[in-house]
Amino acid sequence: MTFDATDLTAELDTHLADADAFLAQAFPGERAARQPVHTVYVPADRYDAGLVPRWGKEALAALDEHGGSATEYAAVLGLPADLADEVVTRVRAKLASEPVEDLRIDLEDGYGVRSDDEEDAAVDAAAAALRAALDAGDAAPFNGIRFKSFEAPTRARGVRSLARFVEAVTVDGRLPDGFVVTLPKVTSVDQVEAMVTACSRLETAFGLHSGVMGFEIQVETPQSILGPDGTALVARMVHSSAGRCTGLHYGTYDYSASCGIAAVYQSMEHPAADHAKAVMQVAAAGTGVRLSDGSTNVLPVGDRDQVHAAWALHARLVRRSLERGYYQGWDLHAAQLPSRYAATYAFYREGLPAAAERLRNYVGSVDSGVMDEPATARALADFVVRGLDCGAVDADEVEALTGIDRARMDVLARRSA
């Protein structure tokens, strides 16, 4: 006798309906849009409409002065020699065309405490400069501000700057494409809920569509990782954001200092940093919330040896983050752009042949020495899509290697809208 599972299935569907709905709402999967490989933080009083192209020129100048040949530059960064020419050619093209992928105009730690009149003036000038850069085609693809935190001493000033800036950049009821704001020093779920309220009120006040304002949570306090009840508070923060949280950004130095780590040992690769980022990674998994690593404050300035040492450190840390699934980080200086893109491009170009072969075998159901499952195929496709998005690889090159066009690759990576 064959068991008819129809009634049982219907019973289970009823029993699991709420769980199914929650899973779909709380864990929708990866966002379709491109994720930038970095966020550049610039103090508000140092930002102007020409900053992005100027940083590109300064980065190229640093590469010309200290980089040497492609082979020599690859050796400084510890990159494979066989990738040197291709990587450096692509880095130069990137610096000339799109040197900054994501820009955050900083009104928090990088800007400091000023009088209200002075900060108001800085907000107005920075907002006007961003509008001018957008109109001229000189802005980064993604832009936003970091305002002062919702802690009691800075809350009023933070809200004032946030509202003033958003009003200034809103045109005809629309924010600029790719606009996002950063909420720093988050210590409680209540602050995230307060940010949801603030976004909703500003949308209403400035005639914006409901839900259009997104924000990043900056994880730079131990309280955001481990709450007083022993739970991973950052996970609750993500799910308390009403879908507005777009990213979790690790704050290297504030977090390390709060954990009592001596300044000389504060780093993106300290065990305390790895623990925090591992918790963030699990909290964000499946939610569509992107992750960003922090920064290194060792800048490529000074004589040739100092610049080379800083480049080598930066490239190694970028590669380390990429290998651990952190596809974004912070950059603080124009001369960090060459090492950011070189390390990123080498990561994707080095991994492309193997990923392409496995994808070709998976799609073609070819027997091979690696038995990939749908989840692995999705990860392979996501790797390729990220390489395409940042300019490390080209669509024609990928299609020739995999037999898969970009549209199909987006579907495999679950990036289609």
C-alpha positions as CSV (number, residue, x, y, z in Angstrom):
1,M,0.0,0.0,0.0
2,T,1.4,3.4,-0.9
3,F,1.0,6.1,1.7
4,D,-0.9,9.2,0.5
5,A,1.0,12.2,2.0
6,T,-1.5,14.8,0.8
7,D,-3.3,15.2,4.2
8,L,0.0,15.1,6.1
9,T,1.5,17.7,3.9
10,A,-1.5,20.0,4.3
11,E,-1.3,19.6,8.1
12,L,2.4,20.4,8.1
13,D,1.8,23.4,5.9
14,T,-0.7,24.8,8.4
15,H,1.6,24.0,11.3
16,L,4.7,25.7,9.6
17,A,2.9,28.6,8.0
18,D,4.1,31.2,10.6
19,A,7.6,29.8,10.5
20,D,7.7,29.9,6.7
21,A,6.5,33.5,6.7
22,F,9.1,34.5,9.3
23,L,11.9,32.8,7.4
24,A,10.9,34.6,4.1
25,Q,10.6,38.0,5.9
26,A,13.7,37.8,8.2
27,F,16.1,36.0,5.9
28,P,15.4,37.1,2.3
29,G,18.9,36.3,1.1
30,E,21.5,38.5,-0.7
31,R,20.6,41.9,-2.0
32,A,20.5,42.2,-5.8
33,A,22.5,45.4,-5.9
34,R,26.3,45.7,-6.2
35,Q,28.3,45.9,-3.0
36,P,31.2,48.4,-3.0
37,V,34.6,47.0,-2.2
38,H,35.3,49.8,0.3
39,T,34.0,52.9,2.0
40,V,36.1,56.0,2.0
41,Y,35.7,58.2,5.1
42,V,36.4,61.9,4.7
43,P,35.8,64.6,7.4
44,A,33.0,66.9,6.3
45,D,35.1,70.0,6.4
46,R,37.6,68.4,3.9
47,Y,35.0,67.3,1.4
48,D,34.4,69.1,-1.8
49,A,32.8,68.4,-5.2
50,G,36.1,67.5,-6.8
51,L,37.3,65.1,-4.1
52,V,36.7,61.8,-5.9
53,P,38.6,62.6,-9.1
54,R,41.3,64.3,-7.1
55,W,41.8,61.2,-5.0
56,G,42.1,59.2,-8.2
57,K,44.9,61.5,-9.5
58,E,46.6,61.4,-6.1
59,A,46.4,57.6,-6.0
60,L,47.9,57.4,-9.5
61,A,50.6,59.8,-8.5
62,A,51.6,57.7,-5.5
63,L,51.7,54.6,-7.8
64,D,53.9,56.4,-10.3
65,E,56.2,57.7,-7.6
66,H,56.6,54.6,-5.4
67,G,55.2,51.7,-7.4
68,G,57.8,51.0,-10.0
69,S,57.0,48.5,-12.7
70,A,54.0,46.3,-12.5
71,T,56.2,43.4,-11.4
72,E,57.9,45.5,-8.7
73,Y,54.6,46.7,-7.4
74,A,53.2,43.2,-7.3
75,A,56.3,42.1,-5.4
76,V,55.8,44.9,-2.8
77,L,52.2,43.7,-2.2
78,G,53.1,40.0,-2.2
79,L,50.9,39.3,-5.3
80,P,51.6,36.5,-7.8
81,A,54.0,37.7,-10.5
82,D,52.0,36.2,-13.3
83,L,49.1,38.5,-12.4
84,A,51.1,41.7,-12.1
85,D,50.6,43.2,-15.6
86,E,46.8,42.5,-15.7
87,V,46.2,43.6,-12.2
88,V,48.1,46.9,-12.4
89,T,46.6,47.7,-15.8
90,R,43.1,47.3,-14.3
91,V,44.1,49.2,-11.1
92,R,45.2,52.2,-13.2
93,A,42.0,52.1,-15.3
94,K,40.0,52.0,-12.1
95,L,41.8,54.9,-10.5
96,A,41.2,57.0,-13.7
97,S,37.5,56.1,-14.0
98,E,36.0,55.2,-10.6
99,P,38.6,55.7,-7.9
100,V,36.1,55.7,-5.0
101,E,33.2,53.3,-4.9
102,D,31.5,54.4,-1.7
103,L,32.1,57.7,0.1
104,R,31.0,58.6,3.6
105,I,31.1,62.3,4.6
106,D,32.1,62.1,8.2
107,L,30.5,64.3,10.9
108,E,31.5,62.0,13.8
109,D,35.0,61.1,15.0
110,G,36.8,62.2,11.9
111,Y,35.2,65.6,12.1
112,G,35.2,66.1,15.9
113,V,33.2,68.4,18.2
114,R,32.6,71.9,16.9
115,S,30.1,74.7,17.7
116,D,26.6,74.2,16.3
117,D,27.1,77.1,13.9
118,E,30.3,75.6,12.6
119,E,28.8,72.1,12.1
120,D,25.7,73.5,10.5
121,A,27.9,75.3,8.0
122,A,29.9,72.1,7.3
123,V,26.7,70.1,6.8
124,D,25.4,72.7,4.3
125,A,28.7,73.0,2.4
126,A,29.2,69.2,2.2
127,A,25.6,68.6,1.0
128,A,25.9,71.3,-1.6
129,A,29.3,69.8,-2.7
130,L,27.7,66.4,-3.0
131,R,24.9,67.7,-5.1
132,A,27.4,69.5,-7.4
133,A,29.5,66.3,-7.7
134,L,26.4,64.3,-8.6
135,D,25.3,66.9,-11.2
136,A,28.8,66.9,-12.7
137,G,29.2,63.1,-12.8
138,D,32.1,63.3,-10.4
139,A,30.5,61.6,-7.3
140,A,31.1,58.1,-6.2
141,P,28.4,55.5,-7.1
142,F,27.5,55.3,-3.4
143,N,27.4,58.2,-1.0
144,G,26.2,59.1,2.5
145,I,27.1,60.6,5.8
146,R,28.2,59.4,9.2
147,F,26.6,61.5,11.9
148,K,27.1,61.6,15.6
149,S,25.8,58.7,17.7
150,F,22.5,58.4,19.5
151,E,24.3,58.3,22.8
152,A,22.8,61.0,25.1
153,P,25.7,63.5,24.9
154,T,25.7,63.6,21.1
155,R,22.1,62.7,20.2
156,A,20.7,66.1,19.6
157,R,23.7,67.2,17.4
158,G,23.5,63.9,15.4
159,V,19.8,64.2,14.7
160,R,20.2,67.9,13.7
161,S,23.0,67.1,11.2
162,L,21.2,64.1,9.8
163,A,18.0,66.0,9.2
164,R,19.8,69.0,7.8
165,F,21.9,66.9,5.4
166,V,19.0,64.7,4.2
167,E,16.8,67.8,3.5
168,A,19.6,69.5,1.6
169,V,20.3,66.5,-0.8
170,T,16.7,65.6,-1.4
171,V,15.5,66.8,-4.8
172,D,11.9,66.5,-6.0
173,G,11.2,64.0,-3.3
174,R,14.2,61.7,-4.1
175,L,17.4,61.0,-2.3
176,P,20.5,60.5,-4.5
177,D,20.8,56.9,-5.8
178,G,23.0,54.8,-3.5
179,F,22.6,57.1,-0.6
180,V,23.0,55.6,2.9
181,V,23.7,56.9,6.4
182,T,25.9,55.4,9.1
183,L,24.7,55.1,12.7
184,P,27.9,54.9,14.9
185,K,28.6,53.5,18.3
186,V,25.4,51.5,18.6
187,T,25.0,50.1,22.1
188,S,21.4,48.9,22.2
189,V,18.5,47.6,20.2
190,D,16.6,50.7,21.3
191,Q,19.0,52.9,19.4
192,V,18.3,50.9,16.2
193,E,14.6,51.2,16.8
194,A,15.1,55.0,17.4
195,M,16.9,55.1,14.0
196,V,13.9,53.5,12.3
197,T,11.7,56.1,13.8
198,A,14.1,58.9,12.7
199,C,14.1,57.6,9.1
200,S,10.3,57.4,9.0
201,R,9.9,60.9,10.4
202,L,12.4,62.4,7.9
203,E,10.8,60.6,5.0
204,T,7.4,62.1,5.9
205,A,8.9,65.6,6.5
206,F,10.8,65.7,3.2
207,G,8.2,63.9,1.0
208,L,10.3,60.8,0.5
209,H,8.8,57.4,-0.3
210,S,8.3,55.3,2.9
211,G,11.2,52.9,3.5
212,V,13.6,54.6,1.1
213,M,16.1,55.6,3.8
214,G,18.5,52.8,4.7
215,F,21.3,52.9,7.3
216,E,24.4,51.0,8.3
217,I,25.1,49.9,11.9
218,Q,28.6,50.6,13.0
219,V,29.7,47.8,15.3
220,E,32.4,49.5,17.5
221,T,31.2,48.7,21.0
222,P,31.4,45.4,22.9
223,Q,27.8,45.9,23.9
224,S,26.6,45.4,20.3
225,I,28.3,42.0,20.2
226,L,27.4,40.6,23.6
227,G,24.4,42.1,25.4
228,P,23.9,42.2,29.2
229,D,21.7,39.1,28.9
230,G,24.4,37.1,27.2
231,T,22.9,37.2,23.7
232,A,24.4,38.4,20.5
233,L,22.8,41.8,20.5
234,V,23.9,42.6,16.9
235,A,21.5,39.9,15.6
236,R,18.6,41.5,17.4
237,M,19.7,44.9,16.0
238,V,19.5,43.6,12.4
239,H,16.0,42.2,12.9
240,S,14.8,45.4,14.7
241,S,15.7,47.6,11.8
242,A,12.4,47.1,9.9
243,G,14.4,46.1,6.9
244,R,16.3,49.4,6.8
245,C,19.6,48.1,7.9
246,T,21.9,47.6,4.8
247,G,25.2,46.9,6.5
248,L,27.2,46.1,9.6
249,H,30.5,47.9,9.6
250,Y,33.3,46.9,12.0
251,G,35.0,49.8,13.8
252,T,38.6,48.6,14.4
253,Y,39.9,51.1,16.9
254,D,36.9,52.0,18.9
255,Y,36.0,48.4,19.4
256,S,39.6,47.4,20.3
257,A,40.0,50.3,22.7
258,S,36.7,49.4,24.4
259,C,38.0,45.9,24.9
260,G,41.1,47.3,26.7
261,I,43.5,46.3,24.0
262,A,46.7,48.4,24.0
263,A,47.0,50.8,21.1
264,V,50.0,49.2,19.5
265,Y,48.1,45.9,19.2
266,Q,44.8,47.3,17.9
267,S,44.3,45.8,14.5
268,M,41.8,44.3,12.1
269,E,43.5,40.9,12.7
270,H,43.5,40.9,16.5
271,P,41.6,37.9,18.0
272,A,39.1,40.2,19.6
273,A,38.4,41.7,16.1
274,D,38.0,38.3,14.6
275,H,35.6,37.2,17.3
276,A,33.4,40.3,16.8
277,K,33.4,39.9,13.1
278,A,32.5,36.2,13.3
279,V,29.5,37.1,15.4
280,M,28.5,39.9,12.9
281,Q,28.9,37.4,10.0
282,V,26.5,34.9,11.5
283,A,24.0,37.6,12.6
284,A,23.9,39.0,9.0
285,A,23.8,35.6,7.2
286,G,20.8,35.3,4.9
287,T,19.4,38.7,5.9
288,G,20.6,40.8,2.9
289,V,22.7,42.9,5.3
290,R,26.2,43.4,4.0
291,L,29.4,43.2,6.0
292,S,32.3,45.6,6.0
293,D,35.6,45.2,7.8
294,G,37.3,48.2,9.3
295,S,40.5,50.1,8.4
296,T,44.2,50.2,9.1
297,N,45.5,53.6,10.3
298,V,49.0,52.8,8.9
299,L,49.0,55.1,5.9
300,P,51.2,55.0,2.8
301,V,53.0,58.3,3.4
302,G,56.6,59.2,4.0
303,D,59.6,57.8,2.2
304,R,59.6,54.9,-0.3
305,D,60.2,52.3,2.4
306,Q,57.4,53.6,4.6
307,V,55.0,53.7,1.7
308,H,55.9,50.1,0.6
309,A,55.5,48.8,4.2
310,A,52.1,50.4,4.5
311,W,51.0,49.1,1.1
312,A,52.1,45.6,1.9
313,L,50.2,45.7,5.2
314,H,47.1,47.1,3.7
315,A,47.1,44.6,0.8
316,R,47.6,41.7,3.2
317,L,44.7,42.8,5.4
318,V,42.5,43.4,2.4
319,R,43.2,39.9,1.2
320,R,42.7,38.5,4.7
321,S,39.2,40.1,4.9
322,L,38.2,38.8,1.4
323,E,39.2,35.3,2.3
324,R,37.0,35.5,5.4
325,G,34.0,36.7,3.5
326,Y,34.3,40.4,4.3
327,Y,34.1,41.9,0.8
328,Q,34.2,45.6,1.9
329,G,36.5,47.6,4.1
330,W,37.4,51.2,5.0
331,D,40.0,53.4,3.3
332,L,41.2,56.6,4.9
333,H,43.8,58.0,2.4
334,A,44.1,58.3,-1.4
335,A,47.3,56.3,-1.4
336,Q,45.5,53.3,0.0
337,L,43.4,53.0,-3.2
338,P,46.2,51.3,-5.3
339,S,46.7,48.6,-2.7
340,R,43.0,48.2,-2.1
341,Y,42.2,47.5,-5.8
342,A,45.4,45.5,-6.5
343,A,44.7,43.1,-3.6
344,T,41.0,42.9,-4.5
345,Y,41.7,42.3,-8.2
346,A,44.4,39.7,-7.6
347,F,41.9,37.8,-5.3
348,Y,39.3,37.6,-8.0
349,R,41.6,37.0,-10.9
350,E,43.5,34.3,-9.0
351,G,40.3,32.5,-8.1
352,L,38.5,32.9,-11.4
353,P,39.9,29.9,-13.4
354,A,38.9,27.3,-10.7
355,A,35.5,29.0,-10.0
356,A,34.8,29.1,-13.7
357,E,35.6,25.4,-14.2
358,R,33.5,24.3,-11.3
359,L,30.5,26.4,-12.5
360,R,30.9,25.1,-16.1
361,N,30.9,21.5,-14.7
362,Y,27.9,22.2,-12.4
363,V,25.7,23.8,-15.1
364,G,26.7,21.1,-17.6
365,S,26.3,18.3,-15.0
366,V,29.8,17.1,-15.8
367,D,31.4,14.5,-13.5
368,S,34.5,16.0,-11.9
369,G,36.7,15.6,-8.9
370,V,34.5,18.1,-7.0
371,M,30.9,17.4,-6.3
372,D,29.3,20.8,-5.9
373,E,25.8,21.4,-4.5
374,P,23.4,24.3,-5.2
375,A,24.7,26.3,-2.2
376,T,28.3,25.9,-3.4
377,A,27.3,26.9,-7.0
378,R,25.6,29.9,-5.6
379,A,28.8,30.9,-3.7
380,L,30.9,30.3,-6.8
381,A,28.6,32.5,-8.9
382,D,28.6,35.2,-6.1
383,F,32.4,35.2,-6.3
384,V,32.3,35.8,-10.0
385,V,29.6,38.5,-9.8
386,R,31.6,40.4,-7.2
387,G,34.6,40.2,-9.5
388,L,32.5,41.6,-12.3
389,D,31.0,44.4,-10.2
390,C,34.4,45.8,-9.1
391,G,36.1,45.5,-12.5
392,A,38.5,42.7,-11.6
393,V,37.1,40.5,-14.4
394,D,35.1,41.2,-17.6
395,A,31.7,39.7,-18.7
396,D,33.1,38.4,-22.0
397,E,36.0,36.8,-20.2
398,V,33.7,35.1,-17.7
399,E,31.3,33.9,-20.4
400,A,34.1,32.4,-22.4
401,L,35.4,30.5,-19.4
402,T,32.0,29.4,-18.0
403,G,29.6,29.4,-20.9
404,I,27.3,31.5,-18.6
405,D,26.2,35.0,-19.4
406,R,25.8,37.8,-16.8
407,A,22.1,37.4,-16.5
408,R,22.3,33.7,-15.8
409,M,25.2,34.3,-13.5
410,D,23.1,36.7,-11.4
411,V,20.4,34.0,-11.2
412,L,22.9,31.4,-10.0
413,A,24.2,33.9,-7.4
414,R,20.6,34.8,-6.5
415,R,21.3,38.4,-7.3
416,S,18.4,38.9,-9.7
417,A,15.9,41.5,-8.5
